[in-house]
């Protein structure tokens, strides 16, 4: 069964400019789909249409095999806004999590309270219970908005740039949460230009161009290899670096280059932008069973596994550390340039702070050098 069926969907802004132009695709129940595109290509507008907040200027949309929206199908779809401030309005975090279940009459009061408590624990925001959403940081607001979506236990999640404003650890936690929701049978559609997460969160990806049309769809790993298409869609960019008198190009996914690595899982490779703890232990454990040894044999396998992981870490860092160090130097120069601009504008205190940031960059350079020497030992 398809949850969404879009046929030639077009949407016009009030000024007559197209936000979407002839969009065609379907999303099956339980499927995880990423919609990729640069800012302004129409991703958010597309999610608003799939939530029923906007109506297409032309074309058709079927939702749960029905033409258009009913109150029942709206209750089964939850939208996480890109801007969390547009989504939060209650006096406290607790009220935000209680509002959806009670407003939709999805559960009784006691069940709603239990659900809100579970969601806070899941997202690690118990300490924010009595805080006003407007007193929170951007990342905390994002988590509360996501909690409001989870509290109604919908069948479909529409996530608009869910990783924006999140620190690296929270981004990893979000990816794991999306994977858990998918495992639970939820349908998940994520609009993003954050390419490094799509292989972990989606079965299929759809690339939208700045023409507001679908350029290509397919498996996320396959689409990540479409270098020219990603450049054309403004999802990656070429960045030229100078090294001791010569120049070379890096392809950047977003603000900085994303380095992928592959892990083998049961005969297939899993690409990710972060390390998966325990991966080496899993393979060492499998190896121990294959040789049928215990005691000193297991110790040997464990040591071999650690040596293999150490070798892998060193080889990757030999590539990554120069890249990080290079960008650190570039950033330090940028901080100093803006410090001068701030001082010329009369913002002496700000200029001093920017210079201190640049000096921290010098300390980082020494640490990078130390790390590179450790790799040579």
TORVEX-56776 format. One line per 10 residues: number of its first residue (from 1); their letters; for each residue x, y, z negated of C-alpha. Coordinates in steps of 0.5 Angstrom, whole numbers, plus 500, padded with zeros to 3 digits. Each point is the difference from the previous one (the first is absolute). Example, Ala and Ser with C-alpha at 12.3 -4.5 7.8 and 13.67 -1.06 7.14 Angstrom:
<sites>
1 = AS = 525:491:484; 502:507:502 $
</sites>
This chain:
<sites>
1 = XXXXXXXXXX = 500:500:500; 502:507:502; 500:505:494; 501:506:505; 499:500:508; 502:507:503; 499:501:508; 502:506:503; 499:504:494; 502:508:501 $
11 = XXXXXXXXXX = 500:505:495; 500:508:501; 502:505:495; 496:506:500; 504:504:504; 499:495:506; 507:496:499; 500:493:500; 502:496:494; 499:493:503 $
21 = XXXXXXXXXX = 499:499:507; 497:493:502; 502:496:494; 499:492:501; 501:495:495; 497:495:495; 502:498:493; 498:493:497; 498:498:493; 506:499:496 $
31 = XXXXXXXXXX = 505:503:505; 505:505:498; 502:505:505; 504:506:501; 499:506:504; 506:504:502; 501:507:502; 503:506:499; 497:506:496; 494:503:504 $
41 = XXXXXXXXXX = 499:494:505; 493:498:497; 501:495:494; 497:503:495; 494:502:504; 499:493:502; 500:498:493; 495:505:499; 495:497:505; 501:493:498 $
51 = XXXXXXXXXX = 498:502:493; 494:504:503; 502:507:498; 501:502:507; 496:498:506; 503:499:507; 498:505:506; 500:494:504; 501:492:500; 497:495:495 $
61 = XXXXXXXXXX = 502:498:494; 497:493:497; 501:499:492; 499:493:497; 497:498:507; 495:506:499; 499:506:504; 502:506:496; 500:500:492; 495:498:495 $
71 = XXXXXXXXXX = 501:502:493; 501:493:498; 506:499:505; 503:507:498; 500:497:493; 505:495:502; 505:504:503; 505:505:496; 504:505:503; 507:502:497 $
81 = XXXXXXXXXX = 501:508:502; 507:502:502; 499:506:496; 498:497:493; 498:507:497; 494:500:505; 498:493:497; 500:502:493; 495:504:496; 498:497:493 $
91 = XXXXXXXXXX = 502:503:494; 505:494:498; 503:494:503; 495:495:496; 494:504:503; 503:499:507; 501:493:500; 493:499:497; 496:505:505; 500:495:506 $
101 = XXXXXXXXXX = 497:494:497; 495:504:496; 498:504:506; 500:494:504; 496:496:495; 505:495:502; 500:497:493; 498:502:493; 503:504:495; 504:495:496 $
111 = XXXXXXXXXX = 502:497:506; 502:507:503; 504:501:494; 504:493:500; 501:502:508; 503:506:498; 505:498:495; 502:494:504; 502:505:506; 504:505:495 $
121 = XXXXXXXXXX = 504:494:498; 501:497:507; 502:507:502; 504:501:494; 496:507:498; 497:498:493; 504:506:497; 496:505:505; 493:498:498; 498:506:496 $
131 = XXXXXXXXXX = 504:505:505; 497:505:505; 502:497:507; 502:508:501; 506:499:495; 503:494:503; 506:500:505; 499:498:508; 502:493:499; 495:499:494 $
141 = XXXXXXXXXX = 494:503:503; 501:496:506; 500:494:495; 494:502:497; 496:501:507; 502:493:502; 497:498:493; 494:503:502; 500:496:506; 501:494:497 $
151 = XXXXXXXXXX = 495:501:494; 494:499:505; 503:493:502; 499:501:508; 500:496:505; 504:505:505; 506:504:498; 502:506:505; 506:503:497; 503:507:503 $
161 = XXXXXXXXXX = 507:501:499; 500:496:494; 508:500:498; 500:508:501; 502:503:493; 502:493:497; 507:499:497; 504:494:503; 498:495:495; 492:502:500 $
171 = XXXXXXXXXX = 501:499:508; 502:493:499; 495:499:495; 494:502:505; 503:496:505; 499:494:495; 493:502:498; 498:500:508; 503:493:500; 496:498:494 $
181 = XXXXXXXXXX = 494:503:503; 501:497:507; 501:493:496; 493:501:497; 496:501:507; 500:508:500; 500:503:507; 505:506:499; 502:505:506; 506:505:498 $
191 = XXXXXXXXXX = 501:506:504; 507:502:499; 507:502:504; 504:496:494; 503:495:505; 504:496:495; 493:497:496; 496:498:506; 503:493:501; 499:499:492 $
201 = XXXXXXXXXX = 493:502:500; 496:499:507; 499:494:505; 499:505:506; 502:507:501; 497:505:505; 504:506:502; 497:506:502; 503:506:504; 500:507:500 $
211 = XXXXXXXXXX = 495:500:505; 495:497:495; 500:493:504; 502:493:498; 507:499:503; 501:493:498; 497:495:495; 504:493:498; 504:497:494; 503:505:496 $
221 = XXXXXXXXXX = 507:497:501; 499:500:508; 498:507:500; 506:502:496; 504:498:505; 497:504:505; 505:506:499; 498:504:506; 493:500:499; 501:502:492 $
231 = XXXXXXXXXX = 504:506:503; 495:502:504; 495:499:495; 504:505:495; 501:494:495; 507:500:500; 506:505:503; 507:500:502; 505:504:495; 507:501:503 $
241 = XXXXXXXXXX = 505:500:495; 508:502:500; 505:496:498; 507:503:500; 499:503:507; 496:495:503; 492:499:500; 495:495:500; 493:499:499; 496:496:495 $
251 = XXXXXXXXXX = 492:499:501; 496:502:493; 494:497:498; 497:506:496; 505:505:497; 505:495:499; 502:494:504; 497:493:498; 504:494:499; 497:493:501 $
261 = XXXXXXXXXX = 502:494:498; 497:493:501; 499:494:495; 498:493:502; 494:498:497; 497:493:502; 503:500:507; 498:507:501; 504:507:499; 497:505:496 $
271 = XXXXXXXXXX = 503:507:501; 499:505:495; 503:507:498; 502:498:493; 503:494:496; 496:494:498; 502:498:493; 501:493:499; 501:498:507; 506:497:499 $
281 = XXXXXXXXXX = 498:496:494; 495:497:504; 504:498:505; 505:497:495; 495:496:497; 498:497:506; 507:498:501; 501:497:494; 494:496:501; 503:498:507 $
291 = XXXXXXXXXX = 506:497:497; 497:497:494; 505:502:495; 499:503:493; 505:503:495; 506:502:503; 497:499:507; 495:505:498; 505:505:497; 504:500:507 $
301 = XXXXXXXXXX = 494:501:504; 498:506:496; 507:503:500; 500:499:508; 493:503:500; 503:506:496; 506:500:505; 496:500:506; 496:506:497; 506:504:498 $
311 = XXXXXXXXXX = 503:499:507; 493:502:504; 500:506:495; 507:502:502; 499:500:507; 494:504:500; 503:505:496; 506:501:504; 495:502:505; 495:504:496 $
321 = XXXXXXXXXX = 505:504:495; 503:504:506; 493:502:502; 498:502:493; 507:504:499; 499:503:507; 493:503:498; 502:502:493; 505:505:503; 495:502:505 $
331 = XXXXXXXXXX = 495:502:495; 505:503:496; 502:505:505; 493:501:501; 499:502:493; 505:505:500; 497:503:506; 494:501:497; 503:502:493; 503:506:505 $
341 = XXXXXXXXXX = 493:502:503; 497:500:493; 505:504:497; 500:505:506; 492:500:499; 502:502:492; 498:493:497; 507:500:496; 497:495:495; 498:495:506 $
351 = XXXXXXXXXX = 506:501:504; 504:498:494; 496:494:499; 501:498:507; 507:501:499; 500:495:494; 496:495:505; 506:500:505; 505:499:494; 496:494:498 $
361 = XXXXXXXXXX = 501:498:507; 508:500:499; 499:496:494; 496:495:505; 506:500:505; 505:497:495; 495:495:498; 499:498:507; 508:500:501; 500:495:494 $
371 = XXXXXXX = 495:495:502; 503:500:507; 507:498:496; 496:495:496; 498:497:507; 507:499:502; 502:496:494 $
</sites>
